[in-house]
Amino acid sequence: MHFKSILYIIAISFFLILTSCEDFFETTLELDPPPFEKTLVIDHLAYTGRDTIDFRISTNAGILENIEIYDLNINDAEVILTVNGQSYVAKINAQASTYYNYAVILPSPLKQGDELSILATHPLYGQASSTFRFLPETDILSAVFYEDGGLDQNGDERSKVSVKFMDKPGKNYYAVQIIAPFFNNQIRPTSVSSLDPAVFESHERYTVLLTDDGFDGKEKILDFQTYRIPEDWAKGNVKLVWYGISEDYYKFSRSLNAHQNTADNPFGTPVPVTTNINGGTGIFAGHTRQVIDVD
């Protein structure tokens, strides 16, 4: 075969390949989303020390439905909140953000050991319910600030808060925040991380999760790193916020964080978000909240 003929065949083949690619990229894919059932969604996280409970009652949406989140709110459900056997009818929350569309005002602040239950009923979406109990407070033995807190996993200089605490026997889960001063004199939660393998990223900003794997029922010291903070700024202004959390919330937060990290990745495997709602979906949980002054 002549050399010119070979070049001609190669050119024609290359043209056909490009044409095929163009047709491929212009092809419209028709997706067949998985079926789902419309249910009630409950979103609530309570804290000890508070007497007002705000929560959201809504419904779910299909994966291809383009619906604004506030348009999913349900404002005609019957919602009963029960605290230690005493029931309260939830009212539409006109004072707070439209996200939390229901509220209950209690006669006294919530405390460790309180048990809360919720029952939501709607003529179209049936019933959804859940129950949790506030956990006992943790024995925080000390919390000390160090301007020189070493390097984080990226090699950046950090300050740290070193926390010594006594873990109670049995499986326990915690969440941690650090409140610190900023250049504009505001005192607010700051970034927090740890090199300890027992600490994990939460779906909530400025919060980390902790499980007592490896030190169940023992005294433990953990270092939580923050942005570099001058010693004179930190003195008297840094606080440790320590939460006793349920296993349900720990699994919910970790699964939601993983879901958010893969949501925009077309090659990632979708991560289901853990729920503890019977007859529906969402999260109904409470944190035992302790605020400790850091030395």
Buried (B, 14 or more C-beta within 10 A) or exposed (E): EEEEEEEEEEEEEEEEEEEEEEEEEEEEEEEEEEEEEBBBBBBBBBBBEEEBBBBBBBBBBEEEEEEEEEEBBBEEBEBBBBBEEEEBEBEBBEEEEEBBBBBBEBEEEBEBEBEBBBBBBBEEBBBBBBEBBBBEBBEBEEBBBBBEBEEBEEEEEBBBBBBBBEBBEEEBBBBBBBBBBEEEEEEEBBBBBBBBEBBBBBBBEBBBBBBBEEBBEEEBEBBBBBBEBEEEBBEEBBBBBBBBBBBBBBBBBBBBBBBEEEEEEEEEEEBEBBBBBEBBBBBBBBBBBBEBEBE
